[in-house]
Amino acid sequence: MPTAKPINPPETPQIKALNDLIAGHRILRPIITSVEIEPTGTSTLKVIDKFLASKRPHIKPISLKSYQLNLRTFARHYPTLPIEPEPIEQYLGEHYTIENTGINNIDSLLRQLYGFASSRLRLPNPMLKIKRTRGKAKPPQHLTIAQAVALLDAIQGDREEGLVYCLFGLGLRLSEVRRLTVADIGEDTILVHGKERTEPMPLIPEIRDSLVKLAKGKHLDEPIFSGRKGLPLSDGMIQVVIKRLFQRAGIEGVRPSPHTLRHSRGVISNIAGLDSYSSRRLLRHADTDMTDRYSALNLEELRAKEERYNPLRVLAKFGRRP
């Protein structure tokens, strides 16, 4: 049977318009396919990495590490960056309470992250639709005289004693404790590597004797507080030691942290009669308004105040010998 030939209908105006549309689509197709189309979901970790890279030149490494830890926790819950407010509100509600000041920190951090993503990556900013959280600020915590006595009586071992004497007796920050080396121990001074500067501070014999015991057998450049491999104790390890000491001493209602010990040093010295200017100087507060007043207090004058108002000696009056 012969094959029938296709019949081409006459090109009506409607058919001509359709053929022109098809031809035009074929011409435009390469242009359309060359446009980069944003994927429907954006990796949270990729955005975080870009955000942290932009922050790295402007903030301290310890702050950068804190940003990284908090934001990667968020990324574990949402591998794809949420662009609607509901998931973020759910995250804040489930992982933070209004009584916890941490909610302020994570809220602020997420606002920075999404602000960066919006301005630099042109992504939606759902934080603009979320009401700012306001956690209840807690007053600074410190030990009472009785609690401080109980804490000192509960100390076990040379390392534990040395940590408490540095944090509570000297009022050092956690980072300053970790930076201490054997070479920093002088006869009646200790070299403190602080946030703003490195400077000698008065060292009473009780604290010096405790540190010398820890320094025995170590080289001058070795850390006073070290682990098994000779490296400085980590922040986490020091915090664990302090937390266990609080539990052993039966102290409740006070946050068991190195900063609580530092703050308690200031409070107890002030109760004993130390003036506020000297107290701030001995705690090395970075307050520019106090610079001129600090300059009037030389090391000898500070040593005299330290020998009289150091909390270890203050507590000796309440029946506790250092």
C-alpha positions, 0 to 999 in steps of 0.5 A: 500500500502506498504511503500517504503524503502528509498534507500541509495545511495553509499557513493561517495568521494563527499558525504563522504566529505559533511558528514565530513563537517556536522559532523565537524560543529556540533563539532565546534558549541558549541565553536563558540556560546560561543564567545562574539560577539560585538553588532552592536551598542554601547550605547553612554551613556555607553561609556560616563559613563565609560569615565567619571569614568576614568576621575573622579580621575584626574580632578576637580568636576566642570570640570567633570560636564562640561564634563558630560553636553557636552557629554550627549548633544552629546548622546541625538543626537546620542544614539548609538555611531557613528563610522563614521566621517560624523555624528560627522562632522554634529553635530559640524557643526549644534551646533557650529560655527567657531566664537564660541570658544566652538567648540574647547572645544567640538572637544577636548572632543570628541577626548578624548572620542573616544580615550578612547573608542578606547584604552579601549573598542577597538571601532573605532575612527572616530575622526582620520579622522576629521580635527581638528576645530579651532574656532576664539579665542575672546579677553578677554572682559571687561567693559569700564569706561562708561559701568561700571558706567552705570552698578553700577547705574543700580543695584537694591536690596542688593543682586544684589549690593553684587554680583557686589561688590564681582565680580567687586569690589573684583574680586572674581571668581564665585566659590569663591562668592558661598563659602563665608559665614558670618564668612568670613567677617572681620573688614577690610579683607575677607577670600577668598576660592580660587582655590589654597588656602584660604587666607585673602584679603583686604576689603574696608568699602563700600564692607563690609557694603554691605555684612553685610546687606546680612549677617544680621540674618544669622548664621556664617556658612551660605552662604552670597548669598543664595536662599529660602532654605538657600542653596548657590545660584547656578552658573546659578542663579548668571549668570541670575542676572548678565545678567539681570543687563547688560540688564537693564544697556543697555550694549551691545557688552560685554558678560554678565558674572561674569568673565567679571566683574572680568576681568573688575576689573583688567583692570580698576584698571590697567588703574588707575595706579595699577602695574601688580604685585599687580593686579595679587596678588589682583586677586589671579592668580595661577601663580607659576612664581609670587610666590616670587614676591607675598611674597614681598607684605604683607597684609598691602601693599595690603590694601593700594593699594586696598584702592587707586585702587579699581574700585569702588573708581576709578569710584567715580572720574568719578561722580559715588559714591559707 
